[in-house]
Amino acid sequence: MKLPKSFYSWTTAIGAAIASISFVSIVFMILLSFLTNTGSSYSGLITYIILPVFLVIGLILIPVGVITKSIKDRKRKVVREHQFPIVDLNQPVQRRILFYFGIISTVLILGTAYGSYEAYHYTESTEFCGKLCHRVMEPEYDTYQESPHSRVACVECHVGTGASWYVKSKLSGLRQVISVTFDLYPRPIPTPIHNLRPARETCEECHWPQKFYPRQLVVNKHFLPDEKNTEWDILLLMKVGPLHNGSGLSEGIHWHISPNVKVEYYSSDSTRNHIPWVRYINKETGDTTVFTDPETGNIRINPDSVRVMDCLDCHNRPSHNFPSPMQFVNQALAGGTLPKTLPDLKSLAMQVLNTHYPSTDSALKAISTQVDEYYQTTYEDIYRNKKDTIALAIAALQDEYQKHIFPSMNVTWDKYPNHIGHLEFDGCFRCHNNRHISSGGKVISKDCTLCHAIIGQGVSDTLRGISIFKDLPFVHPEDPDGMWKEMNCSECHKDLYSM
């Protein structure tokens, strides 16, 4: 079976060799993944991204070699009997050539279709998003696995449905690949606030806005930084909706996105932490009220920058939340991961976890050394008799550090504000601060009972409770004189060494 003379060139031969080797390698990798039922982010990258690129390059080199050979032959005035092959299916040789060509073409077309399909799904997978660029995406991927959305694929929120958004995400991904390749990415990675689709196109694909449930009980367990790690509980009745389902969205936190109202705001910074202007529109009556914060001075509002409030304006860290050491230490103590029987453990944990370390390895060593030395010098009996308990505490603190703090990416809890609540960040207080006033004298209230009612609080053994139809005044366990009332919670709690 002879080919035209123009096919006999080094470029064509190399292209055919590259294409053949790539195709065989792809088939081998696919069969291997099917037979062993194993795979990884890197095997998928090789099978569906890298090898197909070489296959395409090889296929391109084949006609390039043919064209180049033909041009060279014309320049050398090489005369051939036939410039193009003569097709005569009456000849058995040509029939065999056509048969083999058809088989090879069919296999390549089917293989290309299958590979394109798998490549599409691979680039849409959580494995691709979280593991491929492990160093860069480690903080986001680790916190994602700890989140309530850990079984929701990354693209469900970051891309959503529709071909246009898929193309946009891949173009953005190309820029990110270049940044990672040449180490041009910032540390920490900025939150893609302005690149995300509106919540109604992503979140509301699963969450039904018109079907909010009534008030819910939340139990927060805190541990004081004293010798006994005293447990201090707060039972909150969260007013996420009305007192009962029949009231719809007439009240409660989710009233902000009720179908009957429209809340718009303008933020003076890219992180949406500072909101000097708010507009409320009653869709049923058409009444409009504008609230401004006089402390920010005269503000020129750009209409294109006015945003309609949706889920993400409060739930801005639904899958990548970085809790403060105070939060995750409290949770570890409540869950029994950290032994509450070790004296001063809460206070000691806050000290070692709120220290800046240049790397994770140095942090793990420092945590081990500092905890060990503290009990050796301060509680000699405990150090002598409870070494296993101390070792357990060290291991738990090291594990908590690795899950929530990432020195290589300069990621700590205070780098990503969380707008839910108001403990470490302003959150609700961005608008509800008693400063936003309308021209008619209306004020966006800072009253805590708008969002929740305290129905129980205090030391767990002597906790004071009350009916769900009433609420208790908040008592700060470390500020009984009430100085906390003079400031926002975040002004104190955001201190890196707060306890």
Secondary structure, 3 states (H helix, E strand, C coil): CCCCHHHCCHHHHHHHHHHHHHHHHHHHHHHHHHHHCCCCHHHHHHHHHHHHHHHHHHHHHHHHHHHHHHHHHHHCCCCCCCCCCCCCCCCHHHHHHHHHHHHHHHHHHHHHHHHHHHHHHHHCCHHHHHHCCHHHHHHHHHHHHCCCCCCCCHHHHHCCCCHHHHHHHHHHHHHHHHHHHCCCCCCCCCCCHHHCCCHHHCHHHCCCCCCCCCCEEEEEEEECCCCCCCEEEEEEEECCCCCCHHHCCCCCHHHHHCCCEEEEEECCCCCCCCCCEEEEEECCCCCEEEEECHHHCCCCCCHHHCEECCHHHCCCCCCCCCCCHHHHHHHHHHHCCCCCCCCCHHHHHHHHHCCCCCCHHHHHHHHHHHHHHHHHHHCHHHHHHCHHHHHHHHHHHHHHHHHHCEHHHCECHHHCCCCCCCCCCCHHHHCCCCCCEECCCCECCCCHHHCEEEEEEEEHHHCEECCCCCCCCCCCCCCCCCHHHHCCHHHHHCCCCCC
